[in-house]
Amino acid sequence: MTDLDEPTPGEGELLVEVDSAGVNYADTHQTEDSYLVRQTLPFVPGSEVVGRVVSGGGLEPGTRVLGLTMSGGGYAERAVVRSELAFPLKDDLTDAQALGLLVHGTTAWHLLRRSAELHPGETVVVHSAAGGVGSVAVQLARAWGAGRIIATASGEAKLELARSLGAHEAIDISGLTSADEVKDALLAAGGGQGPDVVLEMTGGHVFDGSLAAMRPLGRIAVFGMASKTDPAPVRVQKLMKKSLTLTGFWLPHAVAQPGLLEGALEELRSMVRAGVLKPVVGGTYPLAEAARAHEDLRSRRSTGKLVLDVSGKGL
């Protein structure tokens, strides 16, 4: 850790005293400068925070907010948040629960609702189902009427977590080393039928096998490439032969369109209040141990949402 000058909010921005910050897999890419956009130093990671308003327009000082920083800055005692991306929080959600909804939750919401357009009765595959996005996606798919949910994860503990969240079948993906093995496992879990929807963030042979397993009119929604291995090139004829849809999703594009983030977040918050959705909190770390949180993410030791306790007051 190091000391920096306090950030100064500009027009339409708030200065927030940070209590806790969310950790996302994208943060690990940013710190390696391997993300979708290039980073420049000095750079403070962290795209989401919970804290209290210090100053700026729109909200009273002291208001508890969940905020999206967009350009980083969350791993710090104070952060700047655009007013329209600061959402007042009541005490019905803990810091960790709220952070589990902002990036991970709204990503899962948009993947299923907008990218893949899930319909009741369909078969859904959620890769990395014990992770932050995946653990929410399994629950949403169940709540929204998926006929069969197939989860993939690494190790029995994560498979059991996925089952407890609503997955009908769970596959240990760590033992599958080729596209053919992934395809065969997905078909077996689907009773010989391929999936209608796949949420994919691994890349490489996992993507290739998922594409090969799809049933006609299926949709693959890609939201990451954790393996850092490109899939095989996709031929247009291959998509046409089975009327497949291949789509990508990156949350900043939804943030840029008025109402898309807020609408998803409000529905998710309502589902938590109703007991339909339970964000999985996989671990909390002091701010000084942010690097350990990243190591746990990269090594696949973690589940659910990881949170930094910035204030030291406990979550």
Residue, then its C-alpha position, 0 to 999 in steps of 0.5 A: m500500500t502507499d499514500l496518494d493525494e485524495p481524489t477530487p470529485g468533478e462535476g456530477e461526481l461524489l467523493v466516497e469514504v470507502d468501507s469495502a471494495g469488491v474484487n473482480y476477475a477483471d481487476t487481475h487483468q487490469t493489474e497485468d495490463s491484459y484487460l480489454v482496455r490498456q492501463t497506465l500507471p499510477f493505477v488504483p484497481g477497483s470498480e465497485v465500493v460501498g461507503r459514505v458520501v463525503s461531498g459532491g452533488g446529488l446526495e447528502p453527506g453521510t449517505r450510504v451508497l453502493g458505487l461503480t467507479m468505472s475507471g478504477g480507484g476502489y482499492a482505497e480509503r476514498a474514491v470518486v463515483r459518478s452521481e448516476l452510478a451511486f445507489p443509496l443503500k438501506d441497511d437491509l443489505t450488507d456491504a458484501q451482499a451489495l457488492g455481489l450484485l453490482v458487477h457480478g449480479t448485473t452481468a449475470w442478469h444481462l447475460l441471461r436476459r439480454s445476451a442469451e434471452l433465456h426462455p422457460g424450460e431451456t437447458v442452461v450451462v453455466h461455466s465457472a458456476a461457483g464464481g461471482v457471476g456464475s453463482v448468481a447466474v445459476q440462481l437466476a436461471r432457476a428463478w426464471g424457469a430454466g428446465r435444466i441447469i448444468a454447472t461446471a466448476s473445479g473440485e467437489a466443494k465447488l460442485e456441491l456449492a453449485r448444486s446447493l444454488g440450484a444446478h441440476e447437474a454439476i461437472d468437474i471441468s478440471g479433468l476435461t482436457s479437450a474439446d471433445e471431452v467437454k462436448d461429451a460431458l455436456l451432452a451426457a449431463g443433458g441426457g443426450q441433448g445439447p444446451d440451449v444457452v451457455l454462459e462462457m468465460t474460460g476460452g480455449h477448449v472449454f469454449d470449443g467443446s461448448l460450441a460443438a455441444m449446442r443444440p439448434l438455435g442455441r446461444i453462447a454468451v461470452f463474458g471472459m477468457a480466464s484461461k487466456t487461451d483463444p478458442a479455435p476460429v469460428r466459421v460462419q458456416k458452423l453457426m448457420k448449420k445449427s442456427l447458433t448465436l454467438t454473443g459477447f458481453w462487457l458490462p460498461h456497454a450496459v452502463a453507458q445506456p441509461g436505465l440498463l444498470e439500474g433496472a437490473l440492479e433493482e430487480l436483483r435487490s428485490m430478489v435478495r429481499a424476497g429470499v430468492l437470491k443469495p449472493v455468495v460471499g467467498g472471502t473478505y481480506p484487509l485492504a493490505e492483502a488485495a494481492r492475496a485476493h488476486e492470487d486466490l482468484r487466479s488459482r481458482r481457490s475462491t468462490g463467490k464474491l471476494v471483498l476488501d475490508v477497507s475501513g477495518k470495521g468488519l463486514 
